[in-house]
Amino acid sequence: MLATSERIHDAESTTIVWHGATHPEACDGQCDWHAIMCSTTEGITMPGSLRDVPLELDIPGERWCPDCRSAIQARTGTERAR
């Protein structure tokens, strides 16, 4: 699934939260804003390029936004494995 990243910083670490891109076909790799599946008004500002991220993400320090993951599963008809 094509996704854009959000970086969440705390005192000890940085977590990357992946959000499903609402209109991935509009991305030219030099966007300054990406619309995301979990919000009709919010988005990711100054994102990097979209990346193909598996729903079963198992990379330490990275996770899916739970609302985006649910939206992707509803759209694709897949069940939540976890």
KOLTI-837682 format. One line per 3 residues: their letters; for each residue x, y, z of N, C-alpha, C, O. Coordinates in steps of 0.2 Angstrom, whole numbers, plus 5000, padded with zeros to 4 digits. Layout:
N
A = X Y Z X Y Z X Y Z X Y Z | ... .
END
This chain:
82
MLA = 5004 4994 5000 5000 5000 5000 5004 5006 5000 5009 5007 5004 | 5003 5011 4996 5007 5017 4996 5005 5021 5002 4999 5023 5003 | 5010 5024 5005 5009 5027 5011 5014 5033 5012 5020 5033 5009 .
TSE = 5013 5037 5016 5017 5043 5018 5019 5043 5026 5014 5040 5030 | 5024 5045 5028 5026 5044 5035 5025 5051 5039 5026 5056 5036 | 5024 5049 5045 5024 5055 5050 5029 5052 5056 5029 5047 5058 .
RIH = 5033 5057 5058 5038 5056 5063 5036 5058 5069 5034 5064 5070 | 5035 5054 5074 5033 5056 5081 5039 5055 5085 5042 5050 5086 | 5041 5061 5088 5047 5061 5093 5045 5062 5100 5041 5065 5102 .
DAE = 5049 5058 5104 5048 5059 5111 5055 5059 5114 5060 5060 5110 | 5056 5059 5121 5062 5060 5124 5068 5055 5122 5074 5057 5122 | 5065 5049 5121 5070 5044 5120 5071 5041 5112 5076 5038 5110 .
STT = 5066 5042 5108 5066 5039 5102 5061 5043 5097 5058 5047 5099 | 5062 5041 5091 5057 5043 5085 5054 5037 5083 5057 5032 5081 | 5047 5038 5082 5043 5032 5079 5040 5035 5072 5038 5041 5072 .
IVW = 5041 5031 5067 5038 5032 5061 5031 5029 5060 5030 5023 5061 | 5026 5033 5059 5019 5031 5059 5017 5032 5051 5018 5037 5048 | 5015 5026 5048 5013 5026 5041 5006 5028 5040 5002 5025 5044 .
HGA = 5004 5032 5036 4997 5034 5034 4996 5032 5027 5000 5034 5022 | 4990 5029 5025 4988 5028 5018 4987 5034 5015 4984 5039 5017 | 4990 5035 5009 4989 5041 5005 4982 5040 5001 4981 5035 4998 .
THP = 4979 5046 5002 4972 5046 4999 4972 5046 4991 4968 5043 4988 | 4977 5050 4988 4977 5051 4981 4984 5050 4979 4988 5054 4977 | 4987 5044 4979 4994 5042 4978 4996 5044 4970 5002 5046 4969 .
EAC = 4991 5044 4966 4993 5045 4959 4994 5053 4958 4997 5054 4953 | 4993 5057 4963 4994 5064 4962 5001 5066 4964 5003 5071 4963 | 5005 5061 4967 5011 5062 4970 5017 5062 4964 5017 5057 4961 .
DGQ = 5021 5067 4964 5026 5067 4959 5033 5067 4962 5038 5067 4959 | 5033 5065 4969 5039 5064 4973 5042 5071 4975 5047 5071 4979 | 5039 5076 4974 5041 5083 4976 5035 5087 4979 5035 5093 4979 .
CDW = 5031 5083 4982 5025 5086 4985 5026 5090 4992 5031 5088 4995 | 5022 5095 4994 5023 5098 5000 5017 5096 5005 5017 5099 5010 | 5013 5092 5003 5007 5090 5007 5004 5083 5004 5003 5083 4998 .
HAI = 5003 5079 5008 4999 5072 5006 4993 5072 5010 4993 5072 5016 | 4987 5071 5007 4981 5069 5010 4981 5062 5013 4985 5058 5009 | 4978 5061 5018 4979 5054 5021 4972 5051 5023 4967 5055 5024 .
MCS = 4972 5044 5023 4965 5041 5024 4962 5042 5030 4955 5042 5030 | 4965 5044 5036 4962 5044 5042 4959 5051 5043 4956 5052 5049 | 4959 5056 5039 4956 5062 5040 4954 5065 5033 4958 5065 5028 .
TTE = 4949 5069 5034 4946 5073 5028 4949 5080 5027 4949 5083 5022 | 4952 5082 5033 4955 5089 5033 4963 5089 5034 4966 5094 5032 | 4965 5084 5038 4972 5084 5040 4976 5080 5034 4974 5077 5030 .
GIT = 4983 5082 5035 4988 5078 5030 4995 5079 5033 4996 5081 5038 | 4999 5076 5029 5006 5076 5031 5010 5082 5027 5010 5082 5021 | 5013 5087 5030 5016 5092 5027 5023 5090 5026 5026 5087 5030 .
MPG = 5026 5093 5021 5033 5092 5019 5035 5084 5019 5040 5082 5022 | 5031 5080 5016 5032 5073 5016 5038 5071 5012 5040 5074 5007 | 5041 5065 5013 5045 5062 5008 5041 5059 5003 5035 5059 5003 .
SLR = 5044 5055 4998 5040 5052 4993 5036 5046 4996 5038 5044 5001 | 5031 5044 4992 5027 5039 4995 5031 5032 4994 5035 5032 4990 | 5029 5028 4999 5033 5021 4999 5028 5016 4999 5022 5017 5002 .
DVP = 5029 5010 4996 5025 5004 4997 5027 5001 5003 5032 4998 5004 | 5022 5001 5008 5023 4998 5015 5018 4992 5016 5012 4993 5014 | 5020 4987 5018 5016 4981 5019 5011 4982 5025 5014 4985 5030 .
LEL = 5005 4980 5025 5001 4980 5030 5004 4976 5036 5003 4979 5042 | 5007 4971 5035 5010 4967 5041 5017 4970 5042 5022 4966 5041 | 5017 4976 5044 5024 4979 5045 5027 4977 5052 5024 4976 5057 .
DIP = 5033 4975 5051 5037 4972 5057 5044 4975 5058 5049 4971 5059 | 5044 4981 5056 5051 4985 5057 5051 4989 5064 5046 4992 5065 | 5056 4988 5068 5056 4991 5074 5056 4999 5073 5059 5001 5069 .
GER = 5052 5002 5077 5051 5009 5077 5046 5012 5072 5046 5018 5071 | 5043 5007 5068 5038 5009 5063 5031 5005 5064 5031 5000 5067 | 5026 5009 5063 5019 5006 5064 5014 5010 5059 5016 5015 5057 .
WCP = 5009 5006 5058 5003 5009 5054 4999 5014 5059 4998 5012 5064 | 4996 5019 5056 4991 5023 5059 4985 5018 5060 4983 5015 5055 | 4982 5017 5066 4977 5012 5066 4971 5013 5062 4968 5009 5059 .
DCR = 4969 5020 5061 4963 5022 5057 4965 5021 5050 4960 5019 5046 | 4971 5022 5047 4973 5021 5040 4973 5014 5039 4970 5012 5034 | 4976 5010 5043 4976 5003 5042 4969 5000 5042 4967 4996 5037 .
SAI = 4964 5002 5046 4957 5000 5046 4954 5002 5039 4950 4998 5036 | 4955 5008 5037 4952 5010 5031 4955 5006 5025 4951 5004 5020 | 4961 5004 5025 4964 5000 5020 4961 4993 5020 4959 4991 5014 .
QAR = 4961 4990 5025 4958 4984 5026 4950 4984 5024 4948 4979 5020 | 4947 4989 5025 4940 4989 5023 4939 4990 5015 4935 4987 5012 | 4944 4994 5013 4944 4995 5005 4946 4989 5002 4944 4987 4996 .
TGT = 4951 4985 5004 4954 4979 5001 4950 4973 5003 4951 4967 5000 | 4946 4973 5008 4942 4967 5010 4947 4962 5014 4945 4956 5015 | 4952 4964 5017 4957 4960 5021 4955 4961 5028 4953 4966 5031 .
ERA = 4956 4955 5032 4954 4955 5039 4961 4957 5043 4966 4956 5041 | 4960 4960 5049 4965 4962 5053 4968 4955 5056 4965 4951 5059 | 4975 4955 5054 4978 4949 5056 4981 4949 5064 4982 4944 5067 .
R = 4981 4955 5066 4983 4956 5073 4978 4958 5078 4979 4959 5084 .
END
